[in-house]
Amino acid sequence: MLIVFNKPFNVLCQFTDRDPTPRRTLAEFGLPAGVYPAGRLDYDSEGLLLLTDDGPLAHRLTDPRHKEAKTYWVQVEGIPDEAALRRLREGVVLNDGPTLPAQARVIDAPVLWPRDPPVRFRKTVPDAWLELTIREGRNRQVRRMTAAVGLPTLRLVRVAMGPNELADLQPGGWRVVTGAERLPRPAAKKTDVGAT
C-alpha cells in the first residue's frame, strides 16, 4: 500500500513523540495500521508525505541512488533575480558540499490553505514564490539553498515526489495511491541460466 498524505505545518513525520513537550504526530490522522513514512518532511514544512507498508518500495523511494524528483513551492523573502535562479539551477555550495542542479522558476502565488500560525508579513520586505525541484534529500536542503542565494524561506510546501502529486488534498487528508501513480519497482537483475 502507498499513501499520499498532506502533512500539516508543525506535525512530526512519526507516530510518537518522546519529547517532554508533546508535539502533533501522524497518529492523529487515522492512517491505516502498519504504514510508515517513506522519507521525511521537516516539522515546519507542509505538504506531500508518502507512507507505505512495503519495505522494498520505501527503500526505493528514499535511496539516494534513485534520486527521485521532489517538487516544492517555496515562499521566499525578497525578489529572486536571474543570478539567484542561475545559482539554484547550477547547484549551490552548502556547508556539506555542493548540491545537484535544481529546476527553479518564479511562479505566481499558489492558492493554498491558510497556515496556522500564518507566515509573518512585513510591509517593507517583498516576498515571492519559487517552484523548486531537487533530486536529493539533505537535511533542510531547500531552506539552506534559498538562504545561500539570499532568499530566506518563509513557507515550504512539497507538492510532488516522482509521479505522486498532492493535488487537492487538504492538510491532514490522505488517499491510497492507485496503480498508475505508483513508482515502478526496479527491474530484477538478469542472470544467465545455467551460469555457475
Residue pairs with C-beta under 8 A, 6 or more apart in sequence:
1 32
1 35
1 52
1 53
1 54
1 176
2 50
2 51
2 52
2 54
2 57
2 164
2 176
2 177
2 181
2 182
2 183
3 31
3 32
3 35
3 50
3 51
3 52
3 174
3 175
3 176
3 177
4 48
4 49
4 50
4 164
4 165
4 166
4 167
4 169
4 174
4 175
4 177
4 181
5 26
5 29
5 31
5 48
5 49
5 50
5 51
5 169
5 173
5 174
6 46
6 47
6 48
6 49
6 166
6 169
6 170
6 171
6 172
6 173
6 174
7 13
7 26
7 41
7 45
7 46
7 47
7 48
7 49
7 171
8 24
8 46
8 171
8 172
9 44
9 45
9 46
9 115
9 116
9 171
10 23
10 24
10 43
10 44
11 23
11 24
11 25
11 26
11 43
12 23
12 24
12 25
12 26
12 43
13 26
13 37
13 40
13 41
13 43
13 49
14 25
14 26
14 37
15 25
15 26
15 27
15 36
16 25
16 27
17 23
17 25
23 43
26 37
26 51
29 172
29 174
31 51
31 174
32 53
34 53
35 51
35 52
35 53
36 51
36 52
36 53
36 58
37 49
37 50
37 51
38 50
38 51
38 52
38 57
38 58
38 61
38 62
39 49
39 50
39 61
39 62
39 137
39 161
40 49
40 137
41 47
41 48
41 49
41 158
42 140
42 143
42 156
44 156
45 156
45 157
45 158
46 115
46 155
46 156
46 157
46 158
46 171
47 72
47 73
47 156
47 157
47 158
47 159
47 166
48 158
48 159
48 160
48 161
48 164
48 165
48 166
49 158
50 61
50 161
50 164
51 174
52 58
52 61
56 185
57 182
57 183
57 185
60 66
60 183
60 185
60 186
61 68
61 161
61 162
61 183
62 137
64 136
64 137
66 186
67 100
67 135
67 136
68 135
68 161
68 162
68 183
69 133
69 134
69 135
69 160
69 161
69 162
70 133
70 134
70 135
70 137
70 158
70 160
70 161
71 131
71 132
71 133
71 158
71 159
71 160
71 161
72 131
72 132
72 133
72 134
72 142
72 156
72 157
72 158
72 159
73 107
73 110
73 112
73 129
73 130
73 131
73 156
73 157
73 159
74 129
74 130
74 131
74 132
74 142
74 146
74 153
74 155
74 156
74 157
75 109
75 119
75 127
75 128
75 129
75 153
75 154
75 155
75 156
76 127
76 128
76 129
76 130
76 146
76 151
76 152
76 153
76 154
77 125
77 127
77 151
77 152
77 153
77 154
78 125
78 126
78 127
78 128
78 150
78 151
78 152
79 126
79 128
80 106
80 128
80 130
80 149
80 151
84 149
84 150
84 151
85 104
85 105
85 106
87 148
87 149
88 102
88 104
88 130
88 132
88 145
88 146
88 149
89 101
89 102
89 103
89 104
90 101
91 98
91 99
91 100
91 101
91 102
92 98
92 99
92 144
92 145
92 148
92 149
93 99
93 148
94 138
94 141
94 144
94 145
94 148
96 138
99 134
99 136
99 138
99 141
99 145
100 134
100 135
100 136
102 132
102 133
102 134
102 145
103 131
103 132
103 133
104 130
104 131
104 132
104 133
105 130
105 131
106 128
106 129
106 130
107 129
107 130
107 131
108 129
109 129
110 129
110 157
112 157
113 170
113 171
115 155
119 154
119 155
120 154
127 154
128 151
130 146
130 151
132 142
132 145
132 146
134 141
134 142
134 145
138 144
142 153
142 156
143 152
143 153
143 156
146 152
146 153
147 153
157 166
158 166
159 165
159 166
160 166
162 183
163 181
163 182
163 183
164 177
164 181
164 183
165 181
169 175
